[in-house]
Amino acid sequence: MSARTRNYDVISSLPDADLSHILSFLPTKQVVATSVLSKRWKHQWRSVFDINLTNSICKEYGEYCEEITLNTQYALDSFNEFVYSILLKLDSIKSFHLKVGYGSSSLGSRGFPSVVKWVDHVVHHGVESLRLFPFTYSDMKLPVSILNCKTLVVLDLFSFNAKDFSSVRLPSLKILRLELCSFLNDRDLVLLLAGCPILEDLHTEHLKFSLKDSFTHQEGETLSLSKLTKAEMPYTYCHFPLKALHNVEKLHIELNKMYRSFDEIPTFHNLTKLKLHSINSNWNLLVQVLNHCPKLENLELDEGSTIDRRLHVQKNWKDPKFVPQCLSLHLKTCIFQNFIGQQGELMSTIYILKNARVLQTMSICGVKALEVERELSLCPRVSPICEVILNAYRFSPDSSL
């Protein structure tokens, strides 16, 4: 008996629940293909409640999903028929993950009605995890049934266009990710989040807004995301009520895009990890933020890679009268990304070294990093274990929470 046969016999002897769990990790097309193995397997795939319509492949630098690409009407019809045949045979659907590329805008337009029907179907069959990546040459309209799904726990959307958020009820949603999605205005984003009362993890990136500054002060004040512990909002260019993020433990925001000078900075009592992108050399604002993060342990500042424009922005550093509590008691790591040697950058770095009592690592990364080595070597450090790391590079490396 060959090793492959022995492995097949071992797997086939497993209980149905274990087989279903194993199959749930495979793309749906492979799961359905197991029905031809034997009588035992003929209907086994129907007990898998996870529909994964992607092609999973492994590359040198990690795993990712390569979308199914539809370039002809025949391919579109065949794919639609396959998906319908799967959905109609399942009584319950736990997760629905769709990553499909439409080779032209016309195919996308013809394929979108089917996507809406699939979403409506899984919403009415208790879906908990919904990930939709329909790659087209234009935004697809968001199926409205999503916005009132009582069972959704995870929602991940790419390149959708939504216009009506007057009625959003997502009582079970804990994880929300939005990328390249289009909104009429920032008020719609606030209304969407207001309908997610137990949201824990929020990620928005490259959102598009036709209009801005549209929500009222009262709407901003009443937005409460009390369960939210992680918020990553890079490249989210809109005004946003920071007060709603007060409970987070990890935060990444475009500060100069989301904060306005007359807004109140809330106290982030639980925040331990903070990344601020593009503060426009507003060092006074940086100090204000640090004063409202009493437990901060990890700080990362990234001014972006538009060096030519930043060279004309010269806002000098002024030592604040009081040292923020996080510097005195908690800050362990500090990273300056895209460092170009402005006076404010250097002085703020020296200030942190002089006042961060438990600092372990100060990392300076950017085209001018090595040019401040002498100044930093002469700077007194209040932390006896602090290590200063200088790294000169021309492009910013990826960094995330």
N, C-alpha and C positions, 0 to 999 in steps of 0.2 A: 504494500500500500504506500503510495507516494505521500510526501509531506503535505502537499496541497489537498489531497483527499482527506487525510487525517484532520487537517484544520477545518475543512468543510464539515466533516462529521461532528467535530466538537462544537462548532458554531450552530449547526442545525439542532443539536441536542439542548440548546439553551431554552429557557422559558420564553414565551411570546413577548413578555414585557421587556426582557433583556434584548431580544432581537430588535424590537421596535426602537429601543434606545440607541442601539448601534446604527441602525439604518438612518436615524434622524441626523447623523453627521454627514451623510452623503447628499450630493445633488439629487434633486427629485427624479431626473431622468434615469440615473443609475439605480435608484430605489425601485422604480417601476420595473426596470429590467430584471430584477431578481425574481419576478413572478414566473419566469420560465425555468427556474432551477429544478423545481419538483412540486408535487401536490402540496407539500407543507408550506412552500413559499408562495403559492399561487395568489393567495389573498393576504399574505403577511404585510405587504406594503401599505394596505389600507388602514392599518393600525398606527401608521406614522402620521403624526399630526403636524409635522413641520414640512412646509413646502419651500424648497430652495431652488429657484430657477436661475442658477448661475453655473458657470464652469469654473471649478476651483483648480488652480494650478500653483505650483511652487517655483519661485525664482530664487536666485542667489541671495538676495537681500531680504527675503521674507515671503510670507504667503499673501496672496491677494486674489480677488475674484476677477476674472476676465469676462466681461459681459457677453451674452449671446447676441450676435449681430444679425439683423434681418435686412437683407439688401434687395429682395424681390417680393412681389406680391405672393408668389407661391410659398416662399419661406414664411411670410407673415401669416398666411392662412394655415399652414401646417402647424406653426407654433401656437396660434390661437386655439386650434382644434385640440392640440395636445393638452394645453392648460385646462380647457373646459372639461376634457375627459377625466382629468385628475380631480378637479374640484367637485364634480357631480357625484363622485364615488366616495367622498369623505363626509362623515357626519359631523365631525368636529375638527377645527383647524387651529392649532396653537400658534404657529408662526407662518408668515408668508413673506418670503424674501425674493424680490424680483429685480434683476439687473439685466436689462435688455437694451441694445442699441438699435435704433431705427436708422437705416442707411440714408434716408432722405426725409425732408419735411413732409412730403406727401404720405409716405409710409407711416410716419409718426402720427399724422392726422387721422389716418385710417385705423391705426392700431390703438389709439387712445380710448375710443368707446369701449373696447374690450377690457382695457386696464380698469376703467371705471366699474364695469360689471364685476370683474374679479374682486376688486376692493369691496364693493357692496356685498358680495357673497361672503367673503371671509369675515367682514364686520358682523354680519348676522349669524355667523357660526362661531362666535366666541374667540376671535383672534386676540392674542396677547402681545405679539411682536410683529410689527409691520415695517418692512424696509423696502423702499421703492426708489429705484435708480433707472428711470426710463430715459436713456440718452437720446435726445432729439436735437433738431436744429432750432427749436423754439420751446418756450416753457409750456408745460402741460398744466391744465387747470386742475386744482386740487379736488378730488372727489369729496363732496360735502359730507358724505356718510362718516368719514374719518373723524370729523369734529365733534361727533356725539356718540363715540364708541365707548361704552361703559367698561369694556374688558381690556382695552389697550394698556399695556404696561411700558412698552418700548415703541417709539415712533421715530423713524429715520427717513427723511425725505431729501431728495436731490432734484433741483431744478423744477420746482412746481410754482405755479402762479395762483395766488388765492386773493379773493376780493371781498368776501363777506365773512366777518368774524363776529357778527352780532349775537350769535348763539353758539357758544363753545362749551361742551361739557365732557371733560375727559377725567372722570373721578379716580381712575386707577393709574393714570400715566405717571411713571417715575423717571423715565429717560426720554429726552427730546433732543433730536439732532436735526438741524436745518442747514443745508448748504445750497448756495446759488438759488435760493427761493426768492420770489418776487412778491412784495407787499405794496399796497397802495400808499401806505404811510406808516409811521412808527406807532401810531395809535393801534393799528391792527395787530402788531406784534404784542403790544401790551394786553389787548383783549384776548389774544390767543393764550398767553401765559396766565391770565386771570382765570381761565377755564381749566387750569391744571393745578388743583389745590394741594396735591401731595408730590409735586415734582421734586426730584432729588438731584438730577444731573441734566444740565442744559449746555448744549453746544450749538452755536450759530456761527456761520462763516460765509463771507461774501454775499450777504443778503442785499437785495436791491429794493430801493424805495422810490416811488414816483414823487411823493411829497414827504415833507418832514415837519417836525414840531407841531403835530396835530392833536396830541392828547392833552386833556385839560390837567391843571394842577391837581384837582381832586382825584382824577383817574390814576395819576401817578402816585399819589399818596395812599390810595386804597389798595394798590397792587401789593399783595402779600404772598411771598414765596417762602413761607416759614420752614418748609421741609428741605429747601434747596441747600445742598452741601458742596456742590461743584458747579462752577459756571465758567465756560470757556467761550469768549465772544470776540475772537480776533476778526479783523476786517469787517466789523459790524458798524457801519457808518450811519448812526442815528442817535438822537437824543434818547436816553433811557434813564428811568428813575433808579438810581443806585441804591436807594433805600430798600428796594425789593430784594437786593442781594445781601442784605446785612447778616444773614445767618450762615453764609458759605464758609467752607474750610479752605477751598482752593478757588482762585479767581484769576482770570486772564482777560483783560479788557483793553480796548483802544481808548485811553483816558480822554484825549483831547477831542475825540469824536462823540463820546457819550456824556461827558460832563460839561455843564455850563456854569459860569462863575457865580450865578445867583442860586445855584442848587445847594442843598445841604448835603455834606458828606456824612453818611451814617457811621456809627461805630461798628466795626466788624469784630465782634467779640470772639468768634471762633476761627478767624482766618489765620492760617499758619503758612500758606504758600501763595505768593502774589507775583503775577507778571503784569507789568505795565508797558504797553506798547504806545510809542509816540506821545511823550509828554511835552514835546516841542520846547525843550530846555526850560520848562516852567518848574524850577527847583522849589519855589515857594509852595506850589501845589503838591509836589512830592512830599514835602515835610508835613503838609496838612493831612495827606493820606496816611503817612506813617503814624501820625498822632492818633489816628482812628483805627489802628491795627495793633492793639496792645499785646497780642500773642504771636505776632508774626515771626516765623523762623527762617523762611526762605524768600528772598526778594530777587526779582530779575527785572532789569530795565532794558528796553529795546527801543531805540530811537528810530529804527528803520534804516534802510540802506540808501536813502536819497541824500547822499553826502553833499552834493553841490548846493542843494537848497538849504541844508542845515548850516553850512559854513557862514551864511548870512544872518543866522539867528544867534545872537550873543546876549544871553541873559546870565549875569554873574551870580555866583552863589553868595548867600549871606547866612552866616551861622545863626540858627534859631536860638532864642533865649532859653528854651527848655529842650532837653534831650528826650525824644519820644521813648515811651516805656519799652517798646519792642527792641530798641537798640540797647538799652541798659540791661535787659533781662533775657531776651529770647533769640535774637537774630543769630543764625548759625552760618548761613551761606548768602552771599550777595554776588550777583552776576551783572556786569554791564556789557550789553551786546552792541555791536556797531559803534564802538568807541572811536571818536575822531579827534580827541584831544582838546575840546573846548574847555575854557577855564571853568565853567560851571561843572562839567563832567569831572574834571580833576579835583576840584575843591569839595564836591559832594562825596567823592570817593575817600578823600583824606578825612573828611568829617566822620564818615562811618567807621573808618579804621580807628579814629581817636575815641569813639564813644561806644562801639559795639563790644561789650565786655565778654561775650561768649562766642564771638565770631570765630569760625573755624576756617572758612575759605572765602577769599575775595578774588573773583575771577574777572579780568579785564580782557575783552575780546573785540578786536577791530583793527582797522588799518593803521591806527596810531598807538596801538597798545604798548609797543616796545619803547616808544619815545618818552613815556612817563616813568620808566623804570627807576631813574635816579631820584625823582621827586618822591616816589612811593617808598623807596628804600630808606630815605631820611625821615619819613613820617613816623612819629611815635604810634605804637599800636597798644591799645589798652588790653587786648586779649593776648595772653602769652602763647596761645596755640594757633594763632591765625597764620594761614599760609596765603601769600599773594601769588596768583598765577596769571601770567601775561601771555596772550595768544594773538598773534597778528594774522589776520586773514582778510580777504577782500570781499567775501560774500558771507552772509550770516548763516550759521548752521541751523538745522531744525531744532526747535525746542518746544516742549509742551509740558502741561501739568502732569 
